[in-house]
Amino acid sequence: MFDWLKFDEEKLKEQRRQIDSLQKRLADAISAQETIREKPVYVLPTEEEIQEFSRIPIPKQGRDAIEVEEELMKYVFSKQALIQHPRFFSFVCSAISPYSLAGAILTDLYNPNAGSFNLSPCGGIIEEKMCAWMASFAGYPEDTCSGVFLSGGSISTMSAIIVARTNKLGEYGMPKGVAYLSDQAHSSVKKALRMLGFRHDQIVILPSDDEFKMNVKALEEAIIKDKNEGKIPFLVVGTLGTTNTGTIDPLSEIGDIAQKYNLWFHVDGAYGGSSLISPIYRNYSKGIEKSDSLTWDTHKWLMQTYSCSALLVKNKQTLLDAFVEHPEYLEDISSSDHLDGWDKGPEMSRPNRAIKLWFTVQATGTQLLEELIEYSFYNAKMVERELAQKENWEIISKPSCGTINFRYAPKGLSLEETNKLNLDITKELNDTGYAYIVTTTLHDMKTIRMCMINANSTVEDIMSTIEQLDKIAKKLTKEISNN
């Protein structure tokens, strides 16, 4: 017979040994942040190491836990992009607050279930208060607004589309429904629409203007055309901080058009939603109060560990209309005084992602977060000023939400040659391990994109990276000339 008591005793000893090891790992990881600038930004395993790790089997019998931990450190955690590095200027990644880390560890340790309010009442209050706090920046009424924390912007956006579909199309209008977004909208918006069953002809991609903002004239013309053809325009998605350029769409004008033609107005603020915290830069999002819903990823700009995204709505009833089900096995645990998490979104049992944000806000206060946002805007403008003083550099998109796009464009090169040159510049920089930057394409031009929302990025980090880019650009251009 299997001796469960002996099994538990042995496992308990092993778990204590591993906890001791993990506590040391945690202390080492925190200390390592002090010397992170000395490390290369981008370290990947060799092909041989990848093959070695791939050969580790799934065992029938358990292995030594410390050995497993060592393998993870050797192959996984030490061989990846250091996205919290102060010179990682790609994607939309910020530094991690130690308070977010503490909140994440405590949440994993005690594992609260945020599906039901009654399973963790004060945990539920944290989510309610965080959603209300965030919604207040969008101008949503305190007495009607609500929200739910989800895994990321993609699921939050999909959930918002479900709410819009329920509210505007009902049960039978989906085949005629039409959604509108700009060519600078995040790919997750179109992806969500397709995953929900909307055809390609039901997704209208509008051209952006010269500033990479949604063209509101084109929006209204498209809505009128579709209505005349018997279709049902039901959703328009504006963006607060596009991934490509950090651009903010003309939210007020979009809101007016949505109201005029009875469309659901959703704002994708996964990236730029955090700018609402700043009293200075909140004005850039004028009109957001006209929206019906907003997605906001705090793991992008507010120093939270993955993942910590929120879907916020102006009217909580719209969430309930879209997601409430009443199975008999949940009757005893459902709350009558508070909204249950599973009634506000697609997930049932789920972690309480709001706790780490609560921990951060409580420990730092809001003023520090305001300063972080303003610092990011300042850094992007500083890069613009620096490049303006250097030869052959062109600004392609103006600084917005801490992001700027530019390219090196010496005379005499074709568009194709200039595009390849800029791609080669970033590749050579990234290969050095000093910094990491990716390119994007705007109006057929390959541009160098810098996103500077890491609170730990100093002026020296940014200026030295620009100097490296300039040095590499001149060297590669000389090689082209010699050939």
C-alpha positions in Angstrom: 0.0 0.0 0.0 1.2 3.5 -0.8 2.4 5.2 2.4 1.0 8.8 2.1 2.4 9.9 5.4 5.9 8.9 4.5 5.4 10.5 1.1 4.3 13.8 2.6 7.1 13.8 5.1 9.8 13.3 2.5 8.2 15.9 0.2 7.9 18.4 3.0 11.7 18.2 3.7 12.4 18.6 0.0 10.0 21.6 -0.2 11.8 23.3 2.7 15.1 22.7 1.0 13.8 24.3 -2.2 12.3 27.2 -0.4 15.6 28.0 1.2 17.2 27.9 -2.3 14.5 30.1 -3.8 14.9 32.6 -1.0 18.5 33.0 -1.9 17.6 33.2 -5.6 15.2 36.1 -4.7 17.8 37.9 -2.8 20.4 37.4 -5.5 17.9 38.6 -8.2 17.1 41.8 -6.3 20.8 42.5 -5.7 21.5 41.9 -9.4 19.4 44.9 -10.3 22.1 47.2 -9.0 24.5 45.9 -11.6 22.1 45.3 -14.5 23.8 47.9 -16.7 26.9 45.8 -16.7 25.0 43.0 -18.3 24.3 42.6 -22.0 20.7 43.4 -22.9 20.1 40.4 -25.1 21.6 37.0 -24.2 20.1 33.8 -25.8 21.1 30.2 -25.4 23.4 28.7 -28.1 22.0 26.2 -30.5 23.8 23.5 -28.6 22.2 24.6 -25.3 18.7 24.7 -26.9 19.3 21.1 -28.1 20.5 20.1 -24.6 17.4 21.5 -22.9 15.1 20.0 -25.6 16.4 16.5 -24.7 15.2 16.8 -21.1 12.4 14.2 -20.8 9.1 14.3 -18.9 9.9 11.9 -16.1 7.6 9.2 -14.7 9.3 9.4 -11.4 10.0 12.8 -9.8 13.5 14.3 -9.8 15.5 16.4 -7.3 13.9 19.8 -7.2 17.1 21.7 -6.8 18.4 20.1 -9.9 15.3 21.2 -11.8 15.7 24.7 -10.5 19.4 24.8 -11.6 18.3 23.7 -15.1 15.8 26.5 -15.3 18.4 29.0 -14.2 20.9 27.7 -16.7 18.8 27.4 -19.8 15.7 29.6 -19.3 16.1 32.5 -16.9 19.7 33.4 -17.6 19.3 33.2 -21.4 16.6 35.6 -22.4 16.1 39.2 -23.3 16.4 41.4 -20.2 13.4 43.5 -21.0 13.7 45.4 -17.7 17.2 46.5 -18.7 17.5 50.3 -18.8 18.8 50.1 -22.4 16.0 47.8 -23.7 14.2 50.3 -25.9 12.0 47.9 -27.8 8.3 46.9 -27.6 6.5 48.5 -24.6 8.4 47.3 -21.5 9.0 49.1 -18.3 11.1 48.5 -15.2 9.5 46.3 -12.5 8.6 47.9 -9.1 9.9 45.9 -6.2 6.4 46.4 -4.7 4.8 44.8 -7.7 7.1 41.9 -7.3 6.2 41.7 -3.6 2.5 41.8 -4.4 3.0 39.1 -7.1 4.9 36.8 -4.7 2.2 37.2 -2.0 -0.6 36.6 -4.4 1.1 33.4 -5.7 1.9 32.3 -2.2 -1.7 32.7 -0.8 -3.4 32.0 -4.2 -6.7 33.9 -3.8 -9.4 33.1 -6.2 -10.8 36.3 -7.7 -13.7 34.6 -9.5 -16.0 35.1 -6.5 -16.1 38.1 -4.2 -17.1 35.9 -1.3 -14.0 33.7 -1.7 -11.8 36.7 -0.9 -13.9 39.7 0.1 -11.1 42.2 0.8 -9.3 41.0 -2.3 -12.5 41.8 -4.2 -12.5 45.2 -2.7 -9.0 45.8 -4.0 -10.0 45.0 -7.5 -13.1 47.2 -7.2 -11.1 50.1 -5.9 -8.3 49.8 -8.5 -10.9 49.7 -11.3 -12.7 52.7 -9.9 -9.5 54.6 -9.5 -8.4 53.9 -13.1 -11.8 54.6 -14.5 -11.9 58.0 -12.8 -9.0 59.1 -15.0 -11.1 58.4 -18.0 -14.0 60.5 -16.6 -16.3 57.5 -16.1 -19.0 58.1 -13.5 -18.2 56.7 -10.1 -21.7 55.4 -9.5 -21.9 53.4 -12.7 -18.4 52.4 -13.8 -16.9 49.0 -13.3 -14.0 46.9 -14.5 -12.2 43.6 -14.4 -8.5 42.6 -14.3 -7.6 40.2 -17.1 -4.4 38.6 -18.5 -3.4 41.2 -21.0 -4.5 43.7 -23.6 -5.5 41.0 -26.1 -8.0 39.4 -23.8 -9.2 42.7 -22.4 -9.8 44.0 -26.0 -11.6 40.8 -27.0 -13.8 41.1 -23.9 -14.6 44.7 -24.8 -15.7 43.6 -28.3 -17.9 41.0 -26.7 -19.6 43.7 -24.6 -20.0 45.9 -27.7 -21.4 43.1 -29.7 -23.9 42.3 -27.0 -24.9 45.9 -26.5 -25.2 47.0 -30.1 -26.0 43.9 -32.2 -28.0 41.7 -29.8 -28.4 38.0 -30.6 -29.1 38.3 -34.3 -27.3 41.3 -35.6 -23.8 39.9 -35.8 -23.8 38.9 -39.5 -24.4 42.5 -40.5 -22.2 44.2 -37.9 -19.2 46.3 -38.9 -16.2 47.4 -36.8 -13.9 50.3 -37.6 -10.2 50.7 -36.7 -7.2 52.5 -38.1 -4.2 51.0 -39.9 -2.2 51.9 -36.7 -4.5 49.9 -34.4 -2.9 47.0 -32.5 -3.0 43.7 -34.3 -4.9 42.2 -31.4 -8.0 44.2 -32.2 -8.4 42.6 -35.7 -7.3 39.3 -34.3 -10.0 39.4 -31.6 -12.7 40.3 -34.1 -11.7 37.4 -36.3 -11.6 35.0 -33.3 -15.1 36.1 -32.4 -16.3 35.1 -35.9 -16.4 38.4 -37.7 -15.6 38.1 -41.4 -12.8 40.2 -43.0 -15.4 42.3 -44.8 -16.9 43.2 -41.4 -13.6 44.8 -40.3 -12.9 48.2 -41.9 -9.3 49.3 -41.7 -9.2 53.1 -42.0 -6.1 55.0 -43.3 -4.2 57.1 -40.7 -3.2 60.7 -41.5 0.3 62.1 -41.8 0.6 62.1 -38.0 -0.5 58.4 -37.8 -3.8 59.3 -36.2 -7.2 57.8 -37.3 -8.7 59.8 -40.2 -12.1 60.8 -38.7 -13.4 62.0 -42.1 -12.7 58.6 -43.5 -14.4 57.0 -40.5 -17.7 58.9 -41.0 -17.7 58.3 -44.7 -17.2 54.6 -44.2 -20.1 54.5 -41.6 -22.5 56.3 -43.9 -21.6 54.0 -46.8 -22.1 50.8 -44.8 -25.4 52.1 -43.3 -26.7 52.8 -46.8 -25.8 49.2 -47.8 -27.9 47.8 -44.9 -25.1 47.0 -42.7 -24.9 47.7 -38.9 -21.9 49.8 -37.8 -21.6 48.8 -34.2 -18.0 49.5 -33.0 -15.1 52.0 -33.5 -11.8 51.4 -31.7 -9.6 54.4 -31.0 -6.1 54.1 -29.7 -4.5 55.9 -26.8 -0.8 55.2 -27.6 -0.3 53.2 -30.7 2.4 50.5 -30.6 4.2 51.9 -33.6 4.5 55.5 -32.7 2.8 56.1 -29.3 0.2 58.3 -31.2 -3.1 59.2 -29.6 -6.1 59.2 -31.9 -8.5 62.2 -31.9 -10.7 60.7 -29.2 -13.1 63.5 -28.9 -14.0 63.6 -32.6 -14.2 59.8 -32.7 -16.5 59.9 -29.7 -18.8 62.5 -31.4 -19.1 60.3 -34.5 -19.8 57.2 -32.4 -22.6 59.0 -30.5 -24.0 60.4 -33.7 -24.3 56.9 -35.4 -24.9 54.9 -32.2 -21.6 52.9 -32.2 -19.8 51.5 -29.2 -16.7 53.5 -28.7 -13.8 51.5 -27.3 -10.4 53.0 -26.5 -7.3 50.7 -26.7 -5.2 52.3 -23.9 -3.2 49.1 -23.3 0.0 51.2 -23.8 -1.0 54.8 -23.3 -3.7 54.5 -20.7 -1.1 55.1 -18.0 -0.5 58.6 -19.4 -3.9 59.5 -17.9 -2.3 59.5 -14.5 -0.3 62.6 -15.3 -2.2 65.9 -14.9 -0.1 67.4 -17.6 -0.4 64.7 -20.3 -4.0 63.7 -19.5 -5.0 66.6 -21.7 -3.6 64.8 -24.7 -6.5 62.3 -24.3 -9.3 64.9 -24.3 -12.5 63.2 -25.2 -11.8 59.8 -23.6 -14.8 60.5 -21.3 -17.0 59.9 -24.4 -15.8 56.3 -24.7 -17.8 53.3 -23.5 -14.9 51.2 -22.6 -11.1 51.3 -22.1 -8.4 48.7 -21.9 -5.3 49.5 -19.8 -2.2 47.4 -19.3 -0.4 48.5 -16.1 2.4 46.0 -16.8 3.4 48.2 -19.8 4.1 51.5 -18.1 3.3 51.3 -14.4 6.1 48.9 -13.4 3.9 45.8 -12.9 5.0 42.2 -13.5 3.2 40.3 -16.2 0.3 40.3 -16.3 -1.9 43.1 -15.1 -4.4 44.4 -17.6 -7.8 45.9 -16.9 -11.0 46.3 -18.9 -12.9 49.4 -17.7 -16.5 50.3 -18.7 -18.6 53.4 -18.2 -21.7 51.3 -17.3 -21.3 48.1 -15.3 -24.6 46.7 -16.6 -23.0 46.3 -20.0 -20.5 43.9 -18.5 -23.2 41.9 -16.8 -25.3 41.7 -19.9 -22.3 40.2 -21.8 -21.0 37.7 -19.2 -23.4 36.7 -16.5 -24.4 33.1 -16.2 -26.1 31.5 -13.2 -25.1 27.8 -12.9 -26.5 26.0 -9.9 -23.1 25.1 -8.5 -22.2 28.8 -8.0 -25.4 29.8 -6.2 -24.1 29.4 -2.7 -20.9 31.4 -3.2 -22.2 34.3 -5.4 -22.4 37.7 -4.0 -25.5 39.8 -3.9 -23.9 43.0 -2.7 -20.8 43.0 -4.9 -20.1 42.0 -8.5 -18.4 38.7 -8.8 -15.3 38.6 -11.1 -16.8 35.8 -13.2 -19.8 38.0 -14.0 -17.6 40.8 -15.3 -15.4 38.9 -17.8 -14.7 35.6 -19.6 -12.7 33.9 -16.8 -14.0 31.9 -13.9 -11.4 31.0 -11.4 -8.5 33.5 -11.8 -5.7 35.1 -9.8 -6.2 38.5 -8.2 -4.0 40.5 -10.6 -5.0 43.8 -8.9 -3.2 43.1 -5.6 0.3 43.9 -6.9 -0.9 47.1 -8.4 -2.6 48.0 -5.1 0.7 47.2 -3.3 2.6 49.5 -5.6 0.2 52.4 -5.4 0.0 52.1 -1.6 3.7 51.9 -1.2 4.8 54.6 -3.7 1.8 56.9 -3.8 0.5 58.4 -7.0 2.9 61.3 -7.3 5.8 59.0 -8.2 3.8 57.4 -10.9 2.9 60.8 -12.3 6.6 61.7 -12.4 7.4 58.4 -14.2 4.9 59.2 -17.0 6.3 62.8 -17.4 9.8 61.5 -17.4 9.1 59.2 -20.3 7.6 62.0 -22.3 10.6 64.1 -21.6 13.1 61.4 -22.7 11.5 61.0 -26.1 11.6 64.8 -26.6 15.2 64.7 -25.6 16.0 62.2 -28.3 14.3 64.4 -30.9 16.4 67.4 -29.9 19.6 65.3 -30.0 19.0 63.8 -33.4 18.1 67.2 -34.8 21.7 68.2 -34.2 23.2 65.2 -36.0 23.7 64.9 -39.7 21.5 62.6 -41.9 19.0 61.7 -39.2 15.3 62.3 -39.9 12.3 62.2 -37.4 9.5 60.1 -38.9 7.0 60.3 -36.0 7.0 63.0 -33.3 7.5 62.0 -29.7 4.4 60.6 -28.1 3.9 58.5 -25.0 7.7 58.1 -24.6 8.1 56.7 -28.2 9.8 58.2 -31.2 10.6 56.9 -34.7 13.5 58.1 -36.8 15.9 56.9 -39.5 19.3 57.5 -40.9 18.9 58.7 -44.5 22.1 59.9 -46.2 21.7 61.3 -49.6 22.2 59.2 -52.7 20.6 56.0 -51.4 17.3 54.5 -52.7 14.4 53.8 -50.4 15.3 50.1 -50.5 19.0 50.8 -49.6 18.0 53.2 -46.8 15.6 50.7 -45.4 18.3 48.0 -45.4 20.8 50.4 -43.8 18.5 51.2 -40.9 17.8 47.5 -40.4 21.5 46.8 -40.4 22.2 49.7 -37.9 19.9 48.2 -35.3 21.1 44.6 -35.9 24.7 45.7 -35.3 23.8 47.6 -32.2 21.8 44.7 -30.8 24.6 42.3 -31.5 26.9 44.3 -29.2 24.5 43.6 -26.3 24.8 47.2 -25.2 21.2 48.2 -26.1 18.3 46.6 -27.9 16.1 48.4 -30.4 13.8 47.1 -33.2 12.6 48.7 -36.4 9.1 49.2 -37.7 7.7 50.3 -41.1 5.9 53.6 -41.5 4.8 54.8 -45.0 7.0 52.2 -46.5 10.0 53.5 -44.6 12.0 51.3 -42.3 12.4 53.3 -39.1 14.2 52.9 -35.9 11.8 52.9 -33.0 12.8 53.8 -29.4 10.3 53.4 -26.6 11.6 55.0 -23.4 9.2 54.2 -20.6 11.6 52.4 -18.3 11.9 54.4 -15.1 15.5 53.3 -14.7 16.7 54.6 -18.0 19.0 57.5 -17.4 19.9 60.4 -19.7 23.3 58.7 -20.0 21.7 55.4 -21.1 19.7 57.2 -23.8 22.4 59.5 -25.0 25.0 56.8 -25.2 22.7 54.7 -27.2 22.1 57.5 -29.7 25.9 57.9 -29.9 26.3 54.2 -30.6 23.6 54.4 -33.4 25.3 57.4 -35.0 28.7 55.7 -34.9 27.4 52.5 -36.4 25.4 54.4 -39.1 28.4 56.4 -40.2 30.6 53.3 -40.4 28.0 51.3 -42.4 27.4 54.2 -44.8 31.2 54.5 -45.4 31.2 50.8 -46.2 28.4 51.2 -48.7 30.3 54.1 -50.4 33.5 52.1 -50.6 31.6 49.3 -52.3 
